[in-house]
Every structure is written in C-alpha cells, then in structure tokens.
Amino acid sequence: MSLAFLFPGQGSQAKGMGKEPFLRYPELVNQANSELGYSLSDICLEDKDSQLGQTQYTQPALYLVSYLEALSKIEDGQSPTLAAGHSVGEFAALATADAVSFLDGLRMVSKRGQIMSQVSGGGMAAVIGLDIDKIHSTLEESGASKVDLANFNSPGQIVLSGPSTDIQAVLNPLKEAGARMVVPLKVSGAFHSRMMEGPASEFESFLKNFSFNSPRFPVYSNVDAAPYQNGDSIAPLLVRQIHSSVLWSETISNIRKTGNEEFIECGPGNVLTKLLRQIP
C-alpha cells in the first residue's frame, strides 16, 4: 500500500512542539540553531518572547519540527511513497525526498519567512460551508476586487487573502450569503495573494543560489496539484507558490487517484488529517 507523508503549514505551530524529535536528533537541531544564529529549538519549546507566531520564525520552526518528525518515522520503518506539504510544508516534503538538503531547505524557509513578513496590511479569513461560485459572486457584489482565493483546503473550506480592510468588509456579506462560518485567521500577512508578488520576486533571486535534485519519490506542488517532474521544475513553482493559490483539496484528490489510501501527518497538530475527511 502506498503511504503519503503530509506536512502542515503556518497556523499549525504550537508552543512545546518538537520536544521528542529534538531529543532524538540533537546534532541536526544544533546545526539549525547555528545556521540561523539563534535558538530555533528554544522558540519552539519555550517561546519566551512570543516569536513563534511571527512569520519569520514560524516558517523555519515548522520546517525543522516537520522534517525531524518525518525522519523519525522513516527510521522507525514508515517509508513514504509520495508526499505533499501545505504552503511552507512543501519545503519539508522536498527535503524529506532529498530534492534539497536539510540545511539548504532551512535557509530557504528562513529567507521566505523574512521577506513575507515584511509585507504589512494584509489578512486572511477561512470561509466554511459556501461554494466557490457563491464566494466569487459575493466578492464581486461587495466590490472586493483585491481579495484573492488563497487556499482551497477542502470543498467546504476556502481561505481568502488580501488587504485587511477588504477582508473585514466581506465577513458579513459572506455570512449573509450562506456561509456557515467566516473565521479571520491569526496571520501577519496576506499569504498566497497578489500582495506577495514582491516577496516572490525577491525569493526568485535568492533561489538562484541553490540547485535542486529530482525528488526520490513524488512530491506534489501546491501550484498545480501535480508531482514535480524533475529538479529543474522546483524553483519556479516554489516562487509561484508564494503568491498563488494552494490547491490542497485537488492535491489530495489526485493522490487518492494513484491508489493511495494511507496518510501520515508529519509536524505539529492534525489540521491536515482532519481535512482528509472533508475531501472526496
């Protein structure tokens, strides 16, 4: 039977995460802390200065914990035949598939978090229980032309992204249109929206310093819900991913079409595991 490893994205972080894998892989933890110039492990475990919720720390923290959890599962005998990661989780998936080294992946997510955190004035909201067509028409009727559909998490959960004022302005119209819930997300920016085109351009320049290998097992891209074809295809899609929609629901559906029946979430929380029950 096929086994898919899933890697969560921002929002899954929680104080205390990583305790067991940090004890198991102290050398890799020390390498990460040394590379970054600060104790990422202390932020994960103690978060004394409330940094874990700040994008520039959240992204490398999730990468470290998720990668080490995947490594521990592999060493314990659970070998993935394919993988997918939600947003920043895609980097841990690629590192697990040896498309990029552990430290290079850490360098990428650290830079990604830094440049994404510099864009202010953005927000996101999850719309639950309203179909895409109704969301589109409601946004159009509300004049919310700057709001993008960022994450297609499941048929019943779509995340919007854009200027904070525009997001706030469409909360009630979406509820009135029939949404079961509209939940503003605790994020510091309008991720996967047009507001991230600047960071994407900067990230493109940064990635020119790296090379990618072909993944040793299929890793699905958020941008097109399909496996990366080779190492050369990775950087362009990772750049687009910053300002493009996360096609998570389609990704899971496509993985299931391969005959895969088993999924394991590698990282803190169980957000992706819960979403599996909502995706046909």
C-alpha positions as CSV (number, residue, x, y, z in Angstrom):
1,M,0.0,0.0,0.0
2,S,1.2,3.5,-0.8
3,L,2.0,5.9,2.1
4,A,1.8,9.6,1.7
5,F,3.5,12.0,4.2
6,L,1.7,15.3,4.7
7,F,3.5,18.4,6.0
8,P,1.4,21.2,7.6
9,G,1.7,24.9,7.0
10,Q,1.5,28.1,9.0
11,G,-1.1,28.0,11.7
12,S,-0.2,24.6,13.0
13,Q,2.6,25.8,15.2
14,A,2.3,25.4,19.0
15,K,4.5,26.1,21.9
16,G,6.2,22.9,23.0
17,M,6.3,21.4,19.5
18,G,9.4,19.3,18.6
19,K,10.3,18.0,22.1
20,E,10.7,14.4,21.1
21,P,12.5,14.8,17.7
22,F,14.8,17.4,19.2
23,L,16.0,14.9,21.8
24,R,16.4,12.3,19.1
25,Y,18.4,14.4,16.6
26,P,20.4,16.9,18.7
27,E,23.1,17.3,16.0
28,L,20.6,18.4,13.4
29,V,19.0,20.8,15.9
30,N,22.4,22.3,16.7
31,Q,23.1,22.7,13.0
32,A,19.8,24.5,12.6
33,N,20.4,26.8,15.5
34,S,24.0,27.6,14.4
35,E,22.9,28.3,10.8
36,L,20.2,30.7,11.9
37,G,22.2,32.4,14.6
38,Y,19.5,32.0,17.2
39,S,18.0,29.1,19.1
40,L,15.1,27.9,17.0
41,S,14.6,25.0,19.3
42,D,14.1,27.3,22.3
43,I,11.5,29.2,20.4
44,C,9.7,26.0,19.6
45,L,9.8,24.7,23.1
46,E,9.5,27.8,25.3
47,D,8.6,30.8,23.1
48,K,9.5,33.2,25.9
49,D,9.4,36.2,23.7
50,S,6.2,35.2,21.7
51,Q,8.2,34.8,18.5
52,L,6.6,31.5,17.4
53,G,3.6,33.3,15.8
54,Q,5.8,35.7,13.8
55,T,6.2,34.6,10.2
56,Q,10.0,34.9,10.1
57,Y,10.3,32.4,13.0
58,T,7.1,30.3,12.3
59,Q,8.3,29.1,8.9
60,P,11.7,27.7,9.9
61,A,10.2,26.3,13.1
62,L,7.6,24.3,11.3
63,Y,10.2,23.2,8.8
64,L,12.6,21.9,11.5
65,V,9.9,20.1,13.5
66,S,8.2,18.6,10.5
67,Y,11.4,17.4,8.8
68,L,12.7,15.8,12.0
69,E,9.3,14.1,12.6
70,A,9.4,12.7,9.1
71,L,13.0,11.5,9.6
72,S,12.0,9.7,12.8
73,K,9.0,8.0,11.1
74,I,11.3,6.8,8.3
75,E,13.9,5.4,10.7
76,D,11.1,3.6,12.5
77,G,10.1,1.9,9.3
78,Q,7.4,4.1,7.8
79,S,8.7,4.8,4.3
80,P,6.7,7.3,2.2
81,T,6.0,6.6,-1.4
82,L,4.9,10.2,-2.0
83,A,4.5,13.5,-0.2
84,A,2.8,16.9,-0.1
85,G,3.1,19.9,2.0
86,H,0.7,22.8,2.7
87,S,2.4,26.1,1.8
88,V,5.7,26.2,3.7
89,G,5.2,22.5,4.5
90,E,6.2,21.8,0.9
91,F,9.8,22.6,1.8
92,A,9.9,19.9,4.4
93,A,8.4,17.5,1.9
94,L,11.1,18.3,-0.6
95,A,13.9,17.9,1.9
96,T,12.4,14.6,3.1
97,A,12.5,13.5,-0.6
98,D,16.2,14.6,-0.9
99,A,15.3,17.2,-3.5
100,V,17.2,19.7,-1.3
101,S,19.5,19.2,1.7
102,F,18.2,19.8,5.2
103,L,20.2,23.0,5.7
104,D,19.5,24.4,2.3
105,G,15.8,23.8,2.9
106,L,16.2,25.7,6.3
107,R,17.9,28.6,4.5
108,M,15.1,28.8,2.0
109,V,12.3,28.9,4.5
110,S,14.1,31.3,6.8
111,K,14.5,33.7,3.8
112,R,10.9,33.1,2.7
113,G,9.6,33.9,6.2
114,Q,11.7,37.1,6.4
115,I,10.6,38.5,3.1
116,M,6.9,37.5,3.5
117,S,6.8,39.1,7.0
118,Q,7.9,42.5,5.5
119,V,4.5,43.0,3.7
120,S,2.1,44.6,6.1
121,G,-1.6,45.4,5.9
122,G,-2.8,42.0,4.8
123,G,-5.1,39.5,6.3
124,M,-6.8,36.2,5.7
125,A,-10.1,34.5,6.5
126,A,-11.5,31.0,6.2
127,V,-14.9,30.6,4.6
128,I,-16.7,27.4,5.7
129,G,-19.7,26.0,4.0
130,L,-20.0,28.2,0.9
131,D,-19.3,27.1,-2.6
132,I,-16.8,28.8,-4.8
133,D,-19.3,30.3,-7.2
134,K,-21.1,31.9,-4.3
135,I,-17.9,33.2,-2.9
136,H,-16.9,34.7,-6.2
137,S,-20.3,36.4,-6.7
138,T,-20.3,37.8,-3.1
139,L,-16.8,39.2,-3.5
140,E,-17.8,40.8,-6.8
141,E,-21.0,42.3,-5.4
142,S,-19.1,43.7,-2.4
143,G,-16.5,45.3,-4.6
144,A,-13.7,43.3,-3.1
145,S,-11.6,43.1,-6.2
146,K,-8.4,43.0,-4.3
147,V,-9.3,39.8,-2.3
148,D,-7.9,36.5,-3.7
149,L,-8.9,32.9,-3.1
150,A,-5.7,31.7,-1.4
151,N,-6.3,28.2,-0.1
152,F,-8.6,25.5,-1.4
153,N,-8.4,23.4,1.7
154,S,-11.5,21.2,1.1
155,P,-14.7,21.6,-0.9
156,G,-16.2,23.2,2.2
157,Q,-13.3,25.4,3.3
158,I,-11.8,28.1,1.2
159,V,-9.4,30.7,2.6
160,L,-9.4,34.3,1.3
161,S,-6.4,36.6,1.3
162,G,-5.9,40.3,0.7
163,P,-5.8,43.8,2.3
164,S,-7.0,43.6,5.9
165,T,-9.7,46.3,5.4
166,D,-11.1,44.4,2.4
167,I,-11.1,41.1,4.3
168,Q,-13.0,42.7,7.2
169,A,-15.5,44.3,4.8
170,V,-16.6,40.9,3.3
171,L,-17.0,39.0,6.5
172,N,-20.7,39.8,7.0
173,P,-21.7,39.7,3.3
174,L,-20.2,36.1,3.1
175,K,-22.2,35.1,6.2
176,E,-25.4,36.7,4.7
177,A,-24.7,34.7,1.5
178,G,-25.0,31.5,3.4
179,A,-21.5,30.7,4.8
180,R,-21.7,28.5,7.9
181,M,-18.7,30.3,9.4
182,V,-16.3,33.0,8.3
183,V,-13.2,33.0,10.5
184,P,-10.5,35.6,10.4
185,L,-7.1,33.9,10.7
186,K,-4.3,34.8,13.1
187,V,-1.7,35.5,10.5
188,S,0.5,38.5,9.9
189,G,0.0,38.9,6.1
190,A,-2.0,38.2,3.0
191,F,-0.2,35.0,2.1
192,H,-0.9,33.4,-1.4
193,S,-2.3,36.6,-2.8
194,R,-1.2,39.4,-5.1
195,M,0.2,41.2,-2.1
196,M,3.0,38.6,-2.1
197,E,4.2,39.2,-5.7
198,G,7.1,41.4,-4.4
199,P,8.4,38.8,-2.0
200,A,8.0,36.2,-4.7
201,S,10.3,38.2,-7.0
202,E,12.9,38.6,-4.2
203,F,12.7,34.8,-3.4
204,E,13.2,34.0,-7.1
205,S,16.6,35.9,-7.0
206,F,17.5,34.1,-3.7
207,L,16.8,30.6,-5.1
208,K,19.3,31.2,-7.9
209,N,21.9,30.4,-5.2
210,F,20.7,26.8,-4.9
211,S,20.2,23.7,-7.0
212,F,17.6,21.0,-6.7
213,N,17.7,17.3,-7.2
214,S,14.8,15.2,-8.6
215,P,12.8,14.0,-5.6
216,R,13.4,10.3,-4.8
217,F,9.6,9.9,-4.5
218,P,6.8,12.1,-6.0
219,V,6.3,15.4,-4.2
220,Y,3.1,17.3,-5.1
221,S,3.3,21.0,-5.8
222,N,0.7,23.4,-4.3
223,V,0.6,25.4,-7.5
224,D,-0.7,22.7,-9.9
225,A,-1.6,19.8,-7.6
226,A,0.8,17.5,-9.5
227,P,4.2,16.0,-8.8
228,Y,7.3,17.9,-9.6
229,Q,8.7,16.5,-12.8
230,N,12.4,17.0,-12.0
231,G,14.8,19.2,-10.1
232,D,14.7,22.0,-12.6
233,S,10.9,22.4,-12.2
234,I,11.1,23.0,-8.4
235,A,12.4,26.6,-8.0
236,P,9.9,28.2,-10.5
237,L,7.0,26.5,-8.7
238,L,8.2,27.5,-5.3
239,V,8.4,31.1,-6.4
240,R,4.9,31.0,-7.8
241,Q,3.6,29.3,-4.7
242,I,4.2,32.4,-2.6
243,H,1.5,34.4,-4.4
244,S,-0.6,31.6,-5.9
245,S,-3.5,29.6,-4.5
246,V,-2.8,26.4,-2.6
247,L,-4.7,23.7,-4.4
248,W,-4.8,21.4,-1.4
249,S,-8.1,19.7,-2.0
250,E,-7.2,18.9,-5.6
251,T,-3.8,17.6,-4.4
252,I,-5.3,15.1,-2.0
253,S,-7.9,14.0,-4.7
254,N,-5.1,13.5,-7.2
255,I,-3.0,11.5,-4.6
256,R,-6.0,9.3,-4.0
257,K,-6.4,8.6,-7.7
258,T,-3.0,7.0,-7.6
259,G,-4.5,4.3,-5.3
260,N,-3.0,5.8,-2.1
261,E,-5.1,5.0,0.9
262,E,-2.8,5.9,3.9
263,F,-1.7,9.3,5.0
264,I,0.6,10.3,7.9
265,E,0.9,13.9,9.0
266,C,4.5,14.9,9.9
267,G,4.5,18.0,12.1
268,P,2.6,19.6,14.9
269,G,-1.2,19.3,15.2
270,N,-3.6,17.4,13.0
271,V,-5.1,20.0,10.7
272,L,-4.3,18.2,7.5
273,T,-5.6,14.9,9.0
274,K,-8.9,16.5,9.8
275,L,-9.1,17.9,6.3
276,L,-8.8,14.5,4.8
277,R,-12.2,13.6,6.0
278,Q,-13.7,16.5,4.1
279,I,-12.0,15.8,0.7
280,P,-13.5,13.1,-1.6
